Amino acid sequence: MKNTILLFLLSFLILKPESKAQEVRVYKAPKFQADWTKPGIHPDRIVLNPGPDPTSQMAVTWRTSPEVTVAYAEIAPATAAPKFWRNGKTLLAKTTVLDGTEIVNAGLISANHSVKFAGLEPNTIYGYRVGDGEHWSEWFQFKTASDEKSAPFSFLYVGDAQNYVLELWSRLIREGYRQAPNADFIIHAGDLINTAHREQDWHEWFTAGGFIHSMLPTIAVPGNHEYNYLSEAKRDEGRQLSAQWKPQFTLPENGPEGLAETAYFIDYPDVKMIFLDSNRDHEKQAEWLRKILAENDKKWTIVSYHHPLFSASAGRDNDELRAIWKPIFDEYKVDLALQGHDHSYARGRANPGENDNVMDGMNMRDQTGTVYVVSVSGGKMYGLNPNGWEGTEAVRDRAAENTQLVQVISIENNTLKFESFTAIGELYDAFILEKQSNGINQFTELKQELGPEYRFDNTIPYEDPLPQELKRKIENDFPGFEVTRVNYRENDGVISIAIRIEKGEEEKNIIIDLKGNILSEN
């Protein structure tokens, strides 16, 4: 009897984890009230953007209901004394009205207000607030850049937020702020949201970041999801930049003609940062880029854009764009390219085009041309190209699937340090660049100090898994077919499973219940 009980308990302990792993768990996405995104008289969506010279320039943009026709920003050098505002000044905002009632997914009418702060002192903390003279925001703070070339500074960089923004991107951006609370700014490499003109998407993005947007200056480039048709009636006009982009950001306007606030540059004392719109006008931007780089006297050069020159994911190669822009990066020794789009992570470097050995004895393994990074910060994930960057002019050194990441980049004089962190603060990737007198960077690889690379097969499943007993039943019912997609659904408390099965070119979509009974087939 005792042996029987013992065997029963052992079998329960052994089988319990397996049965738990086979549990069908349906994700319940949040729902939002229809008026959730509606603006009011109190300022919301407050966001900072640096000017072309962040030692002395900063801009703030915010939103209200259209009944607010006059708005202001107040700014003062911040001190520990609570009434630091006595040394401040009040500035009239530029106000524009965005009528989204005839734009697909926009729907609302809002007033957008912006103020450009100029003549600021370098390396100084300022407090500011925005409002209409009666309804004010809280006081926020930012710090201008130092005007000393050798002064250290750091910034964050993220790839696509895009999907599940309030649900999942929120934890990533907040972890990034925790990792580098003194960062000077954050670069968003496109696809901030999923549907260009959709108010809910933008409201999720601003809500997920919260006060971070108001204190950590945003530098953004548009991705392909920031472009879409304004409406069915205007499809002949082509895909247009998000109707909210220019009203809600105040970005530099020093780029090529017709690309204001989507292609531009920002100058730190010894870093030239160039931002490109990879969605259009590639040749025009190439001509502008060559001119900007030919006049560049900065020690470091960083570029950011959406579509990667070396793609992380399979079937997404941008060879035409690479043919246009990479020769310019090579010629002018761009140090770092920060990209998005591929919903996975890849980091590698290009051959600097020098001889196998240089005068100081540094061999090719220790030197590098442009380092290219593709990253993703939101919850939508794609698979990596299994061949890496084989057959291209670069080598992929570190990669990840199914992993939300935020990057911290620190620069001090001749040293650039790159660190990539997961959403729970794990250091996932790292390297160091040391600027040499000949302009070539000495590369120090730090990945050997880190753990194994993440893949779909060693992380929590991204796709809904089909319990083995149901998989066997489907394969018996449909001989020769392979299960290729599984999606759990719940309606009125009843769970069903939508399944795609394929055999060669033949495809079927079926819906089953939890016992494997077929509810529909097509």
N, C-alpha and C positions, 0 to 999 in steps of 0.2 A: 504493500500500500504506500509506504513511504517512498519507495523507488518510483512508483507511478506518479505521485504528487511532484517529486523532484523533476522527473522528465517533463511533466506538464509545464512547470514553471520555467525550465530551461527553454522549452520550445516557445513559450510566450515571449521570453526575453529576446530570443533570436529572431522571431518573426515580427515583433512589434515595430522595429525600425523600418523593415521592408514595407509593412502595411502602411506606415506613416508616410513613407516616400511615395507611395502610390495614391495618396489622398488627392482628390480633385478639389482644388482651392481656387475659387473664382475671384478675380480682382474686382473690387467695386470702385470704379472711378468716381471722383467727386462731381456733384452737380452744383451749378451756380444759378442764383436767381437772375431773371432777365435784366434787372436794373443794377446788377452788381457792379458793372463797369461805368455806370452813369456818373459824370462829374458833378460836383456841387460848388458852393461858393468858397469852401475851404481848399487850399492848394493841395494837389496830389501829384503823383508822378514827377517828383522833384529830382532832377538829375544834373550832375556836374559834367562839363566837358572842358578839357584844357584848350587854350588858344594856341596859335602857332609857336609862341614863346611862353612856355609855362612858368618861367621865372617871374613873369609880370602879368600874365593874362589867364583868366578863367571865365567860363560862362555858366550860367544856370538857366534851366528851362523848367517850366511847370505848367500844370493844367488846372482849369476851373470850368465851371459852367459858363455859357456865353453871357450871362447877366453881369459878369465881372468884365467891365470894359476898360478899366484903368487899374494897373497893377504896379507894384514896386518891389525892389530888392534893397535890403539894408545890409551894409557890410562894415566891419570894423576890425582892426588888429585885435586878436584875442589875447587876453591875459587871464590869470587865475581869479581876478576880481570879477564878481558877477555882473557889475555894471560897466563892463568893457565897451558896451555899445555907445557910451557917452562920446567916444572918440570916433564914431562911425559917420557914415553918410547914407542918404537915401537916394536911390536911382530909379528913374522911370523906366518901366519895362516896355519892350516892343510887344504888341499884342496882335495876334492873328486869329481868325476864326476858321476852324476846320469843320466844314459841313459834309458829314459822311452819309447823309441820308440816301444818296443815290450811288454810293460806292458799295460794292458787294462786301458783306460781313462787317462794314464799318458802322453804319446806322445812326451814329450819334452826332450831335453838334457840340463842339467844345471850343473854349478859348484857350489858346496856348500863349504863354508869356515867356519872354527871355530877356536876360540882361547880360551884357558882356562887361566883366570887371577888367579894367586896364590900369596901368600905372602902379601895379602892386609891387611890394618889396620882395626880393628873393628870400627864400628860406625862412618864410614867415607864416605863422598860423593866423588864419582869418576866421572870424565867425560871421555867419550871414543868415538871414531869414527872408522869406518871400510872402507876399500877401497883397491885399487890396487897400491897405491902410487901416483896416479894422480887423479883418480875419487873417491872422498871421500863422505861418508855420512855426515850429520850434526853431531854435538857433542850431545851425549845423556848423561844422568846422572843416577846413581843408588847409593844406600847407603848400605854398608855392615851391617850385624847384630851386635848388641852390644854383648860383651862377659860377661856382667853382668847378672847373673841369674835372678835377680828381675826386669830387665829392661822391660818396656812394649813394646809390638809390636802387629801388627795386620796383617791380610791377608784376601784376598777374596777367595771365593769358589763358583764355578758354576757347575751345571749339564750340560747335553747335549746342545751344541750349534746346531750342526747337520744340521738342515734344515733352509732355508731362512736366511742363515748366514749373508750375507752382507745386506740383506733387513731389518732384524729384530733383529738379535743378536747384531748388531752394537749399537743399542740404549741401550741395556741392559749392555754391557760391558763398555760403556762410562758412564752410570749412576753409575755403580759400582766404577769406577775410581773417579767420582765426590764425591761419598759418603766417600771414603777412599783414598784420594790422597797420603797419607803417608804410605800406606800399604807396607809391606815388600815383598809380592809375591802374586800370584794367583794360586789356585789349580783348575785344569780342570779334572773333574771326568769321563773322557772318552766321546767318540762320539763327538769329536771336529768337525768332518765333517760327511757327509752322505755316501760317496763312497770312500773306502780306498785309492785308488791310483789316484783318479781323480784330475787333476791339477786345474781345475776351483774351486773345493770345497776348496782346500787349499789356493788358491789365495783369495777367498772370506774371509776365516778366517783371513788371515794376513791383508787384506785390512780393514776389519771391526774393528779390534783392532788398526790398525795404529801404532802411536808412543807408545801406551800403551805397546805393546809387547817389545819395545826396552828399556823401563824404569822400568816396573813392571815385575820382573822375573816370568817366567812361570814354573809351576810344573804340569806335565800332566801324566795321565795313559791312556792306550788305551782302547777303548770300542769295542764292537763287530763290529761297523762300521769302525774301523781302521784295520780290518782283511778282506781279500778277496782273490780270486784267482788272480794270476799274469796275467793269460791269459787262454783262453779255452784250449790251448795246454798243459798247466801245471796244469790242474785241479786235476790230480792224486797226485800232491804235497800238496794238501790241501790249506786251507785259510792261507795266509801269512800276516804278519804285513805290514802295509802301506809302500810302497817303499820309501816314503818321510820322514817317522818318524825319523829314525836315521840320515840321512843326514841333516835334518833341525832343529833338537834339539840336544843339548849336555847335556844329563842328567847323573846323577851319575851311575857308573858301579859297585856298591857294592852289587848287589843283587844275587840271586841264579844263578848258572851256566846255561847258555842258555837263560837267561831272562834279559840280560843287557839293561838298559835304559827303561825297562817296569816294573820291580820290583826293588825297591831300598829304601834307607832311607836317610834322611837329619836330621842333629842334630842342633837345636838351643840350646843355653846354658842350658835351663831347659825344652825343649820340644823335644821328639823323634817323628818324622813324618815318617811314613812308607807307602809306595805306592806299591800296589799289582796289578797284571794283572789277572783279574778275568776270562779271556777268556780261560786259559789253565793252566796245571801243578799245580792244586790246592794242591795236597798232597805235592809236592816238595816245594811249597811256604809255606805251613803250617809248615813243618820241619824247614825251614829257619826262619820263623816268630817266632817260639817258641824259637829258639836260640837267636835271636836278642832281644826279650823281656826279656829273662832270664838274659841277660847281661845289661839290661836297667837301668840306674841310674837317669833318668830324672823324674821330678815331673809330667809332663803331657805326655800323649801318644795319638797321633792322627793317624788314618789310613784312607786311601782313596783308592777306587777301583770303578769299574763301576757297576757291577751287585749287587743290594742290597740284604743284608741278610734278610731284611723285606721289601717286595715290596709295593710300593704305589698303583700300578694299578692292575686291576683284571686280573687273569689268567697268572701271571708272577712270581709265587713263585719260589725261588731258594733254595729249601729245602736241596738239596745235598751240596751246597756250605755252607749253614748255619751250617749244621752238622759238617763240617770240620773246619771252621774258628771260629765260635762263642765260642766254649769251650776255645779256646786259648785267645780270647778277654776277656772272663770272668775270666780266671785264672790269667791273668796279668793286670787286671783292666784297659783295654783300655778306655779312656775317651770319645772319639768322633769318629764316623765313618761317613765319607762323601762319598756319593754315587750318582749315576746317573741312566740312562737307562730307567726309567719308564715314563718320560714325564708328570709328575705331581709332587706335593709336599707332603711330609709326614715327620713328625718329632715325634719321640717317644723315649721311653727308656726301658731298660731291667732291670729286677730285679737283684740287686747286689748280691743276694744269701746269705744275712745276716739274722739274726733273725728279728722279727717284730719290736723290739726296740733295740737300741744300747746304750752304756754306757752313752753318753752325753744327752740322752733323745730324740734324733732325731728319729722320727718314719719313717716308710717305705715310706710314702708320701713325705717326705722331703729329702730322699736320693735316689741315683740312681746308677745303673751300667752304661754300655755304652749307650750314647745317639746316636741314629741312625737318619741320615737325608738323604732324597732323594730329589733332586731338579732338576729343568729344567730351562735353560736359553734361549733356542732358541724358534722358533715359532711353533714347532710341539707339539700337546697336546693329551694326553690320559685321559680316565676317571679313577677316583679313584676306588679302591676296596670298595664297599659299606659296607663290614664287617670290615673295618679297619684291625687291626692286631689280630683280634679275633682268638683264638685257637693257638696262638704262645706264645713265651716266652717274649713278649714285648707288650707295650700299646702305641697306636698311640694317640698323644696329640693335634696335629695341622696339618691341611692338606689344599690343594688347588688344584683346577682344572683350566685349561685355563688361567694360570698366569705365565708370565716370571719373574724369581726371581734371585737375586744375594745376597750372604751372606757375611757379614763382621764379622770376628771372632777376638776378642781382648783378649790378655792374659797379665796379670800383676801379678806376684808373685803367690798368691794362688787363683786368680780369673780369670775365663774364661767367657767372655760375648759373646753371639751369637745373631746376628741380621740378619733378612732376609728382603730385600727391593724389591719392585716391580720395573718395568722398568721406572716408573714415580716418584720413590723416596718415596713411601709410606712404612712405617714400617709395615711389615705383620706378623712377628713372632719374638719372643725374649725370651731368658731365660739366667740364670746365674748359673754357677757351682762354688762352693767354695770347695777347696781341704781341707779335714779334716786330722788330724794327723794319722788316721787309714787307709788312702788311699781312703776311700769312699767319694764321692762328695755329698755335700749338694746342693740340686736342688731348684732353685727359679723360679717359673713359672711366666712369664710376659704377657702371651697371654690375660689375663683378661683385660688388659689395651688397647687392640687393638679391631678392628672392627670385623664384622662377617667373616666367612670363605668364600672364593670365590669358586663358582661352575659354571658349564656350564649354569645353569638356572638363575644365577644372574649376569652374565657378557655378554659382546657382543658375539653373537653366533659364535662359531668356525666353525661349518658346515654351508654351504649355506642354508638359510631358503627358503622353498617353499611357495610362496604366497597362502593364504588360499583358494582363489577361484580356483587356479590350483590344489591344494591338493584335494579339493572336487571333481573336475572333474575327476582326476585320480582314486579316490576311487569309483566313479560311473562307470567309464569305466572298472575297474578291481575289481569287487566285492570280498570282503574278503581279498584283498591284502593290505599290509601296506607299506608306504613309509619309506625306511630305509637309503637311501643316496641320496643327491642332489648335483649336481656339475654344476655351471654355466660355459658356454663356449662362446667365441666370435671368429668368423672367418669372416674376411673381413667385419667387422662392423655389422655382423648379430649375435644376441644372441640366443643360444639354451640352453636347460636344460637337462642334463643327469640325469636320475633317476633310482635308484634300488628299486624294490618293491618285497615283500616277502609274501608268505602265507604258513605257515608251512615250509616244506622242499623245496617248489617250489619257484624259483627265476626268475624274469624277469628284463631285462635292457632295458629301453626305452629312447628315445630322443624326446622332445617336443619343439614347438616354444612358444613364449610368450603368445599365445592365447590358448595354451593347445592342439593344433593339434599334433598328433603323427607323427613324422618324420621317426622313425625306431623303431623296436621292436625285441628283441631276448631273 
